[in-house]
Amino acid sequence: MSNTPQYLRAALLCSVALLGCDNSTNNKVEPDDVEHLADLSGVWQQRGYARVLDVEGAELVEYHVTDVSCVRTGVVTERDVFAAHDRVRQAGESFSWYEAGGFTRYDFDQIEQLPAGCVDAGQLHDPAENFAALWELFNENYAYFAERGVDWDAVRERFSGAAAEAKSSEELFGIVSEMLGDLNDGHVYVWDGGQLGFLSGSLGDTWMQWAGQFEGEPVSNPTDPRRDFIEDMRGYVVSDVLADEGTTGFYGALQWGFASEGVGYLNVLEMAAPELQEMPLPQALDELDVVMERVLGEFSGADAVVLDVRFNQGGADSMGYGIASWFTAGDVLVSRKRAFAHDWLEPQDIVISGKGNAAFTGPVTVLTSRNTISAAETFALAMRELPNATLVGERTYGVFSDVLLRTLPNGWYVALSNEAYESPRGEIFEAQGVPPDVAAAWDETRSYYENLDATMQAALGVLR
C-alpha cells in the first residue's frame, strides 16, 4: 500500500463511479454485514463500471477492464477500504457497499478468476492496443452517443489507422483528443498523468461570456481555469447582490443574506470547496447541516428565498441533496439514477429526507445558468420536484453523470459519462440541461453584469 500513489488510492476509495441497485441480486439470501476484508476473499466484478476487485487477506487490488483490456491500478488496505465505505454487506456470491455517507449502492458478483492478460498501469505502450482499449471502454460504457450525435463505429474506422501508426505518445494523444472532441461532453477527458490533458466539452457559456470581458488569458491558473471565475463571482455576490452585508461560510461554498426586504438569498457557489475534498463525506454533511440551520435561522422572518446556483461548477451530489432537504418538510423522490454497461441497468430511487418543522417551505426560486454544472444540475433536478420551488434563468450545462474514471494500459486516465439522473417521470436532460420554469435568456446587447442583474430581478419578480 505504501507504494501505491495517492491519486490511485483516491480513484478507488472515492470513486466517482456509482452503481444503481440491480434487482437481479439473489433476494433469497439475507445479506450479512461484512466486518473483515478477508470475508470477501475472491475475485469480484462490479455490475457495470468496467471494474474488477481481487481480494486476498487484508488487501484489495483494483483492475479496470474491458472486453479487450485489463489494467491493474492499485492496492488498498483493509483499513482504508472500511474508512471509505460503509454498509458493506454480502449475500451469497454477491456483495455491495456504499461510499461512506453516500446514497448509491455499488454491487459486485463473484467470478472464478481475473480476466486474461492483465498488466500493470503504464506497462503497455503499444498505440494500437491502447487505442483499442479506449475505444472499447467507451463502446461498452458511454451512454450518450445518440444524444451527442456520434457514430462510434465510424469513429473507429476514421481514427484507428492513424492511431496504430502513431510514432510518439504526443502524436497518439493528439489523435485521441480529436476523436473525443466530437462528443462535446464536459465529463469526458483524457490525461497522461503529466503535462498532456484534454477536455471534450467547453468550460460553459457563462464562463465564456465572463472570460470575454478580458483581453488575453482570463485565468491565472490554466490547470484550474474555473477558479478565477468562481472567485470573481464570489466578489460579485458580496458587493452587488448582498451590498456588503451578507455572510460567507462553509469554507466559502455558501454566501447568504437578504436580496430585498423579506427575501432571503443563498448562493451555493460550490458543491465541494477545495477544503472539503479532503474531509470525510459524513463529516462534511454534518457540518453542512449546522450551517444550513444557521442560514434558515437568519431567514426566520423571510417570506421567500432565492437559491443561486448560476456559478456552481459541481462537486458532490450529496451536498446538493443535503441543501435541498432544508426546503421540504417530508421525504421526496427527487430523481432516479442508473448506469449503462452495454445496456441500461436497473434504476435506483434518490429520496431526500426533509427537515420537518425546521425546513423552509415558503416560496423558493432557483437561479440557473449554462454554468450550472454536474452536481449543481442534480441539485436543480431535485429542487424541480419540490412544490414550493421555481427554476428561473437558463438551461443548465447538461452533464449529470458521475465521471467514470478509468486507466488505459499505458497509464493514461480517461473519463466518461456512463450514468443517467432521471426525473421521477423518466426525463433525461443529459446534453440538454434542466429547463427553467421561467426563462431569463442572456441578452447580448447587455453587459455581463447587467445580464446577471436582470436574471436576479427575474427571480425576485416571480416571488412578488
N, C-alpha and C positions, 0 to 999 in steps of 0.2 A: 504493500500500500504506500510505503514511503517513497517508492519510485514512480508512483502514478502522478502525472502532472495535475495541478489543482483544477485546471479547466476541464480535464476529462472527468474528474470526480464530480465537478459541478454539473456537467452534462448528464451524468447518470443520476445523481442524488436529487437534483432539482429539475429533472427532465420536463421539458415543455410538451412532451408527447403524452397527452392524457387520453385514456380509453373509455368510451361509453360502455355501460353494462351490457353484456351479451346474455340473453335469456337462455342460451343453449347450455349454460352451466348445469351440471348434474344436480338438480334440486333434491334428489333422493338422499343425498349425503349432507348431513348437517355440518356446516363449516366449524372448524375449531380454531381458536386463537393460536397463532404461532409465536412462541417466545424465544426460540433459538434458531439461528440461520441453518444449523445442521439439520433441523427438522424438514428443511426443503431441499436436501441434497438431491442433485439430479440436474437434468437439462430441461429448461422451460422456454417455451415460445410464447411471446406476447401475442394476443389476438390483435392483428394489425400492427402498425408502428415499426415494422422492419427491425425487430429486436429479439434476441435470444439471450437468456441468462444461464450460466453454468455455475451451480452452487456446489461447493465442496467444503465441508467443515465450516469454518468461521469466515470464509471468503466467498465473494461473488464476482464472477467475471462477466463482463458485458460484451456482446457481439452485435454488430449492425449487419443485417443480412438482406439479400435479395435472392431471386432465383439464380443469379449468376455470380454472386459475391458473398463473402463472409469476412468481416473485419473485426479483430479483437481490439477493443478500445480502452479497457481499463479494469482495474481490480478495486473492489470496495470491501472494507472490513464489516464484520457484523455490527460493530458499534455504530459505524456511520450509516449503515442501512437502516437500523432502527431509530436513529436520530432523525432521519429524513422521511420516514414513513410511519404510518400508524394503521390501525385496523387491518393488520396482516392476518389473513385467515385462509386456511386450507380446507378443501373439500375433495377428498379422493385424489384424483390426478389433476386437480386444478387448484390454483391459489390466487388470491387477489390482495392488493394493498392500495392505500391512498397516500398521496403526498401528505405529510403531516399538516393537519389543519385544512386540507383541501376538500373539494366537493365531488371529485370524479374518481371512479374506481378503475384500476388497472387490472386486467385479468390475464392469467397465464395458464397454459396447458403443458403437461409434461410430455416430452418426446424422448425417443430412445437414445439419440446421440446428436452431437453437433453436426451442422452441415459440413459437407466435404470441402476441403481446400481453404480452410480459414487461415488468414495471415494477420500479422500484427499491423496496426495502422502505421503507414509510412514505409512499409516493406516492399510494396509492389508499385513500380512506376511506369509500367508499360502503358502508353497513351491509349491504345485501343481498348485494353481491359478496363481502364478507369473510366473511359467514355461509356463503355457498355454498362458498367456498374451504376453510373449516374443516370443514364437513360432508363435503366430498369427500375431504379429507385423511384423515379417519377412515374413510370408506367404502372407500377403496382400500387402507388400510394397517393399520387397527386389527384385531387378531387375536382378540379375546375378547368379542364381543357376546353370543354364546350363553352363555359361561361367566358373564358378568355379568348375564344376563337382560334385555338391552336390545334392542328392536326399533328399529334405526337409521332405517329408513324412516319409522316412526311418529314418531320424534323430530323429523325434518324437518317433517312435517306439523304437529306441535304447536308448533314454535318459529319457523318461517321467517317467518310473517306478522308476528309481533311484532318480529323482528329487522329486517325491512325497514322498519318504521315507527319504529325507534329514533331518538330526537332528539339523542342525545349518545353519546360513547364510553362514558361511565359506564353508560348505560342498556343499550347493546349488551353490555358486559362482564357485567352482571348476568344478562342472558338467556343468554349463552354459559355462564356459571358454573352456572346452574340446569340447563342441558342436560347438561353434562358431569358434574354431580354424581351422576346416576343410575348412572354407570359404577362409582363407588366403587373407583377404581383409583389406588393411590398413586404410579403413574408417569404419571398424566395431570394436566397442569396448564396454565394459561394465565397469561401475564404481559404487561402492556402496556409493559414496559421502564422503568416508573416506580413509581407507588405502588399500582397495582392488581394483585393476584395472587390466584390461586385454585388450591387443591389438591383434586383429586377425592376421594382416599382419606383415611382417618384417619391420625393420627400413630402408630397402633399401640396394641393393647390394653394391653401392658405399660407404654407411656408414659402411657396414660390412668390406669392404676392407680397409677403413680408420682405423676402430677400430682394425683390425688385426695387425696393426703396434705396438700396445701397449701390455704390459704384464698386466694381471689383468683387473680391471674395467676401461674402457676407458673414462668414463664420471664422472664429479664431481657432477652432479645433476640428480639422476635417474628419477625424475619427469619430466625432460625436456632433454631426452637423446640426442636430436639432437643439442642442443645449443652449446656444445663444438665443435662439427663438424662444425657448421656454423662459429664460431669464428676462428677456425683453418683455414678454407678455406678463410675467410676474410684476414687473415695474408698472406696466400699463394698468393692471387691475388695482394696484395700490394707489396710484395717483389719479387715474381717470374715473374708475368705477366707484372706488371707496373713498375718494377725496382725502387720502392720507389718514383716514380714521378707522381702518379695518385692522384685522389681526391675521397674522400668518402663523401656522402651526403644522404639526405632524410632519416635521422635518422639511418644511417648505412646500409640501404637497397640497395643502389646503389654505385658502385665504377666505376670510369671511367678514361680514359687516352688514350694513344696510345700503341697498341700492337707491331707495327712496323711502319716504315715510310709510312704515308698515310693511315694507317688502325686504325680507332678508335676502342676502346674496352669499352664495358659497361657490367659489371657484375651485374645482377639483383639477389641479394643474397636472398631476401625475398619479398613476396607479401604483407606482413603485419608485419613489425618490431614491437617489443613489445610496443614501444611508440605510434605507430599508432592505436593500438587496442582500445584505449580509445577515439580516435578522430572521430568525425562525418565523415562519408564517403565523403560527398560533400567537406568538408574542406580538407581532405586528397588528394582527386583527384585534387583539385585546387593547392595544394602545389606540387603535383607530376608534374603538367604541368609546373610550374615555374622552377622546377629543370630540367625537360627534355628540356625545351627551352635553359637553360644554357648549358646542355650537348651537344646538337646539335650545339649550337653556337661555342663551343670549337672544335667541329668536322667540322667546316665550310670548312676546307681545306682537309678533308679526302676524299679518293676515295672510301672507303668501310668501313663497320663496322662489328665487331664481337659482337654478343649478347650472353652472357654466362648465362645459367640457369642450369648448371650441379649440383649446390649445393643448389638449391632453393626447399625448402620443402613445399611451397604453401602459402596460405593465402587468400586474397580477389581476386576473378576473375576480378573484376572491375579494380584493379591495373594493372593486365596484359594487359587488353584491352586498358587501358589508355596509357601504354607504346607502345603497338603495333600501336596505332593511329598516332604516330610520324614517322612511316615508310611507310606511304601511303598518297598520296595527297587527294584521294577521299574516298567515303564510300565503304566499302567492307563487304559482307556477309561472316562471318568467321566460323559460327557454327550454329547449331540448338540444342535446349535444350528441353527435355520433361521428364515428371515424370511417374513413374509406380505406379499404385494402382489397383491391380487385373489384370489390363491390361495397355498398354501404353496410356497416354493422348496425346492430340494434341501438336505438337511441336511449339516452339516459335523461330523466327529468332533472331540471335545475329549479329548485324551490328555495326562495328566500324566506327566512323566518322573521316576521315583523316584531316590532318592539312594544307592542301593546299600547298602554297609555302614555309611554314615553315618546312615541312616534309623532312626527308632524304629519297630519293627514289633511291639511288645508291645500289650497291650490298651489301647484308647482309647475314652473316652466323649466324645461331643459334646453339649454342653448347648445347647438351642434354646428359643426363646420366640416369642410373637406379635410381638415386636420384633426378631426375626432377619429382616433385610430385604435384598432385592435381592442384591448381591454376596455377602452373608453366606448367602443361600439357595443360590446356585450353589455356594458352598463346602460347605454341608451336603449338597447333592445329590452333590457329588464324594466327600465322606467316606463317604457311604452305600454307595459301591461298594468301599470297602476292607474286606477280610475281618476286620481287627482292630478295626474301629470300630463303635460302637453309639450311636445317637442317643437322647438322653434329654431329656424335657421336654414341650413343647407343639409343635403345628404351627407352622411359620414363617408369616410375614406373607402371602406369596402374590403377590409381584411380581418375576418373574425377568427379563423382557425388558429389554434395554438401552433407555434412554429415547431415542426418536426425536424430536429437537428440530427443529422447522421454523418458518418465518416466514410470517405472513399478509401480504397486500398492504398493510395499514395499519401494519405493523411489529411487531405483537404476536407473541410467541413462544408456540408451542403444543407440548406434549409428549404423547407417546402410546406405548403398548406395541405393538410390531409383530413381536415375536420369541418363539420358544419355546426354552427349555432343557429338553430331554427327558432322561430317564434312558436308559441303553443299551437298555432294554426298551420304550421308547416312551412311558413315563408322563410326563404333563404335570401339574404341580401349580400352575399359574397360577390365582389366585383361591381356592386351597385351602391352599397351603403344604405343605412337605415334612412328612410324618407322622413322629413319633418311633417308634423301635423299642420304647422303654419310656416309657409316658406318665406324666407327673407333672403332673396337672391343677392349675390355680390354685384355691385354696380360699378362698372369700370370707369364711370365718369367721376366717382368719388375717390378720395384718398384712402389709403389703407385704414387709417384710424377712423375716418368718417364712416367707413363700412362697418367697423366694429361697433361704433356708437349706434348706428342705425339698427343693427341686429339686437343690441341691448334694448333699444326703445321698442322694438317689435315685441320682445319678451314681456316688457312692462305693460305694453298695450293689451296683451292677452289677459293680463291679470286685473286690469281696470274694470 
